[in-house]
Structures are given as C-alpha cells and as structure tokens.
Amino acid sequence: MGFTAPAMAQSTQVATVMGKSVTFGQTIQGAAKATSGITTFIKAMEGIGTAVQVFGQIQAGRTESSIYNYNAQVSQERARLALERGKVETEAQRRRARRFTAQQEASYAAAGVRLVGSPLEVITADAAEMEMDALISDYNARIDAWSASQDAAMSLVKSQVARNAGFIKAGTTLLTSIPRFARS
C-alpha cells in the first residue's frame, strides 16, 4: 500500500493513500477548517490576554490607591498625635516653670529678700523665658501636625491619581487592542 498518482475526475484530483481514496478538494477544505479553528483559538487567547491585562491594570491602580489611602490615614494620625504631644509638652514645661518660680520665691524668702526690684525682675524674666519655651514647643507641634496633614492630603491626591491611572492604562490597552483584533 503506497501512494498512487492522482487521477483527474470531474476536475477533482483524487489520490489513493494507504488504500483509501482521498480527494484534494476535501483535504483543502479540511485544512481550511482546521486553520480557521486555530485562528479563532488564537483570537480568543488574545482576547483573554487583553482582558487579563486590563483587569490587572485596574487592580494595580486600586492597590496603589489603597496604599496611598492607608498612608493618608497614617499621616492624619501623626497630625493628631503631634497636636497631642504639643499639648502634653507645653503643659509639662509650664508645670516646670511654675515649680521653678516657686523654688525661686522660696529661696529669696529664706534669704530674707523681698520680691521687689531686681529679685522680682529676675523671677519675671525667667517666667517669661520659660513661657516662651512652652509656646515654642506648642508651635513646633503645630508645625509637625500641619506637615503631617499636608502629607495626608497629598496621599489622598496620589490615591485618586493612581486609581485613575489604572483605568487609563486599561483603556489604552483596550484601545490599542481593537485595531489588532479588527485586522485579524
């Protein structure tokens, strides 16, 4: 059983392959159907790949957005804690100032010095300086809180940008894939 030369019958070529008669028209049609199936499969795989890529880009944008939202929450908490720290430090400095002033007055009194003139000026100047230190502490805490709140605001902006970027990348992928599918 081998291969015999094709015979011409009604403009269809026939060959005998291993004892079976095969027409070339049928073989070409079968090959065309197989090629069409493969082409359809490839297009479907490209479509699935594009869908996965689009989904991944949207998810990446959402994930990045979530990270920035978390950073914003952390920064807002830092701002709250900075203000709280400022209150605590300011009050602690004022307590130390009151204690120091009381010790100064007690020392002057024990030495028999009246709190007029120079002794009073010294106590007043020290108290003013210590109040200035307390106010500086409060100011620094407010600056830290403002800085942290600005970080929070920036993180919220970045969050929205990241989310939008994910959708834009996904849209770009879809738009660049359409002509490729249209050509196929």
KAUR-V666016 format. One record per residue. N is the residue number from 1. PSI is psi as a letter, one per 40 degrees, with the letter a starting at -180 (none if undefined). Layout:
BEGIN
n | psi
N | PSI
N | PSI
END
This chain:
BEGIN
n | psi
1 | h
2 | a
3 | h
4 | i
5 | i
6 | i
7 | i
8 | h
9 | h
10 | f
11 | f
12 | h
13 | h
14 | i
15 | i
16 | h
17 | h
18 | f
19 | e
20 | i
21 | h
22 | h
23 | i
24 | d
25 | d
26 | d
27 | d
28 | d
29 | d
30 | d
31 | d
32 | d
33 | d
34 | d
35 | d
36 | d
37 | d
38 | d
39 | d
40 | d
41 | d
42 | d
43 | d
44 | d
45 | d
46 | d
47 | d
48 | d
49 | d
50 | d
51 | d
52 | d
53 | d
54 | d
55 | d
56 | d
57 | d
58 | d
59 | d
60 | d
61 | d
62 | d
63 | d
64 | d
65 | d
66 | d
67 | d
68 | d
69 | d
70 | d
71 | d
72 | d
73 | d
74 | d
75 | d
76 | d
77 | d
78 | d
79 | d
80 | d
81 | d
82 | d
83 | d
84 | d
85 | d
86 | d
87 | d
88 | d
89 | d
90 | d
91 | d
92 | d
93 | d
94 | d
95 | d
96 | d
97 | d
98 | d
99 | d
100 | d
101 | d
102 | d
103 | d
104 | d
105 | d
106 | d
107 | d
108 | d
109 | d
110 | d
111 | e
112 | e
113 | h
114 | i
115 | g
116 | i
117 | b
118 | d
119 | d
120 | d
121 | d
122 | d
123 | d
124 | d
125 | d
126 | d
127 | d
128 | d
129 | d
130 | d
131 | d
132 | d
133 | d
134 | d
135 | d
136 | d
137 | d
138 | d
139 | d
140 | d
141 | d
142 | d
143 | d
144 | d
145 | d
146 | d
147 | d
148 | d
149 | d
150 | d
151 | d
152 | d
153 | d
154 | d
155 | d
156 | d
157 | d
158 | d
159 | d
160 | d
161 | d
162 | d
163 | d
164 | d
165 | d
166 | d
167 | d
168 | d
169 | d
170 | d
171 | d
172 | d
173 | d
174 | d
175 | d
176 | e
177 | d
178 | d
179 | d
180 | d
181 | d
182 | d
183 | d
184 | none
END
